[in-house]
Amino acid sequence: MEPAESGRPAAPAPEPRRAQRLHAAGRLSFRRRVPEVRAQDLPCVVGGEDPPALSDLVPEGYRRVEIEVGPGKGIFLLAAAQAQPETFFLGIEAAVAYGRHAAERLVHAGVRNALLLVDNANLYLGDRIEPGTVDRIHVYYPDPWPKRRHRKRRFFHEGMPEVLARALRPGGHLLVATDNACYAGQIALVLGSSTFLRRDPEEERRLLGGPPGFGFTPTAFERKYLAEGRVLRRYAYRKPEAAA
Ligand SMILES: C[S@@+](CC[C@H](N)C(=O)[O-])C[C@H]1O[C@@H](n2cnc3c(N)ncnc32)[C@H](O)[C@@H]1O
């Protein structure tokens, strides 16, 4: 069991029921299922069929907004919100149980500058965000869907660079980590061949040498994979300043 930030042992993450998991092909079916879950008592918005726009979720007064796609247990989201109290963090999580778990983590820590949204991030980034309004997008250890017939479910596909760049402000960053060599190859190909984003090795070095909560670290899967001795690949991509 992993220790909670308070020093008390954390409750194990509830396993999401299969029916509540994302199915990439089913936009409406996914969004129809989630309103059944009650999360009003937590900083967790269940998107449903018509999720609120980003501008409706960010409280007034925040000049910086960062998004984490698939925060899982919310370890990075909490560390980032604590490390950067003047930035508002939105975690977009497809699995309802993880959304609730991460939201509980924020509440226990007394963090107010972060929120969970239960939705399919692939869709949300494309249709609920004003162009050029997000400072950073974090995607850590996205599901690799190793079976060939499932690969269409991967977060990074050829249309994604444009969607991500549209959401980012000029000069904003996309930060990605994966342990999966095959998926890393696809990510590098998809992002590297796009004109919407540029690899930024200097930012990679800066973040990897810096304190936690700014990019890449810490996450639950990172801890697990480091303990297993896996090779982790971490990439930073920047939206060019000149881009619209
Ligand atoms: C392998 S886990 C990684 C969790 C966390 N980032 C970490 O490093 O510990 C992938 C997470 O992404 C979520 N996820 C998968 N596809 C998603 C999507 N399209 N939109 C939002 N979340 C998604 C999963 O439910 C899961 O919580």
The ligand as an SDF file (V2000), in Angstrom:
LIG
                    3D

 27 29  0  0  0  0  0  0  0  0999 V2000
   -1.6410    3.7370  -17.1960 C   0  0  0  0  0  0  0  0  0  0  0  0
   -2.6530    4.8500  -16.3060 S   0  0  0  0  0  0  0  0  0  0  0  0
   -1.5020    6.1370  -15.8520 C   0  0  0  0  0  0  0  0  0  0  0  0
   -1.9930    6.9600  -14.6880 C   0  0  0  0  0  0  0  0  0  0  0  0
   -1.0630    8.1020  -14.2500 C   0  0  0  0  0  0  0  0  0  0  0  0
   -0.8320    9.0440  -15.3170 N   0  0  0  0  0  0  0  0  0  0  0  0
    0.2440    7.5940  -13.7150 C   0  0  0  0  0  0  0  0  0  0  0  0
    1.2800    7.8170  -14.3610 O   0  0  0  0  0  0  0  0  0  0  0  0
    0.2360    6.9860  -12.6540 O   0  0  0  0  0  0  0  0  0  0  0  0
   -3.5760    5.6250  -17.6070 C   0  0  0  0  0  0  0  0  0  0  0  0
   -4.7170    6.4650  -17.0920 C   0  0  0  0  0  0  0  0  0  0  0  0
   -5.3020    7.1820  -18.1710 O   0  0  0  0  0  0  0  0  0  0  0  0
   -6.7240    7.0690  -18.1060 C   0  0  0  0  0  0  0  0  0  0  0  0
   -7.2170    7.2450  -19.4860 N   0  0  0  0  0  0  0  0  0  0  0  0
   -7.0900    6.3850  -20.5130 C   0  0  0  0  0  0  0  0  0  0  0  0
   -7.6130    6.9140  -21.6390 N   0  0  0  0  0  0  0  0  0  0  0  0
   -8.0880    8.1410  -21.3080 C   0  0  0  0  0  0  0  0  0  0  0  0
   -8.7650    9.1780  -22.0130 C   0  0  0  0  0  0  0  0  0  0  0  0
   -9.0250    9.0600  -23.3190 N   0  0  0  0  0  0  0  0  0  0  0  0
   -9.1360   10.2830  -21.3520 N   0  0  0  0  0  0  0  0  0  0  0  0
   -8.8490   10.4290  -20.0430 C   0  0  0  0  0  0  0  0  0  0  0  0
   -8.2080    9.4870  -19.3060 N   0  0  0  0  0  0  0  0  0  0  0  0
   -7.8350    8.3620  -19.9330 C   0  0  0  0  0  0  0  0  0  0  0  0
   -6.9490    5.7070  -17.5010 C   0  0  0  0  0  0  0  0  0  0  0  0
   -8.2330    5.5680  -16.9280 O   0  0  0  0  0  0  0  0  0  0  0  0
   -5.8390    5.6530  -16.4510 C   0  0  0  0  0  0  0  0  0  0  0  0
   -6.2080    6.2780  -15.2470 O   0  0  0  0  0  0  0  0  0  0  0  0
  1  2  1  0
  2  3  1  0
  2 10  1  0
  3  4  1  0
  4  5  1  0
  5  6  1  0
  5  7  1  0
  7  8  2  0
  7  9  1  0
 10 11  1  0
 11 12  1  0
 11 26  1  0
 12 13  1  0
 13 14  1  0
 13 24  1  0
 14 15  1  0
 14 23  1  0
 15 16  2  0
 16 17  1  0
 17 18  1  0
 17 23  2  0
 18 19  1  0
 18 20  2  0
 20 21  1  0
 21 22  2  0
 22 23  1  0
 24 25  1  0
 24 26  1  0
 26 27  1  0
M  CHG  2   2   1   9  -1
M  END
$$$$
